[in-house]
């Protein structure tokens, strides 16, 4: 059965690895296939992920959008460990999320995390847990640090593919696809109206993102490991800049 969605003017949607922006009129779309779909209202950007539960949502969102969700399990379980230590009453919500993840229902897992976010809002109004949450917020890696970690991971994958050389290979394809998905998410974040960065910086990052995605697609069409150098350099430089400002 096709998935039918209706987009408002200028509304954005992630379909698979592509970020699509609607035109100036309301539009209906029918989507066939198994590509992950996220409407703009369901996309968590780095700037919005400012509480423990929202960072968990960000981690599950990455699982949903990537080819291999296991790549983000380590970050997810670290976040879960810290939130349940600060507020043990969150465990039933976490358990529901875990059940959906373990059965491969990642979109449903996102819905369960939204229930956790609602519960967290109630907790944050209780003085007895606010202090514990403040401590957790300091301990958990910031969204900027998470992005830097993912960029370094993408650079390492590309470097490994480069070092092995050769033409097309599963390792090269997977590294390029991972990098493309990551930069699609970064573009979603930097072009969001909620992004607090100055317009000039946002435009600069967006231009870099467009270059990265286009260059990645070009390499996928004609795989050559020697073309990876610019992508590796960009990821490492952006990661270094994010770490310095974290």
Secondary structure, DSSP 8 states (H G I E B T S, - for coil): --EEEEE-TT-EEEETTEEEE--SS-EEEEE-SS--EEEGGG---TTT--SHHHHHHHHHHHHHHSS-GGGGHHHHHHHHHHHHHH-GGGHHHHHHHHHHHHTT-HHHHHHHHHHHHHHHHHHTT-HHHHHHHHHHHHHS--HHHHHHHHHHHHHHHHHHHHHH--SS-HHHHHHHHHHHHHHHHHHHHHTSTT--S-HHHHHHHHHHHHHHHHHHHHHHHS--GGGGHHHHHHHHHHHHHHHHH-
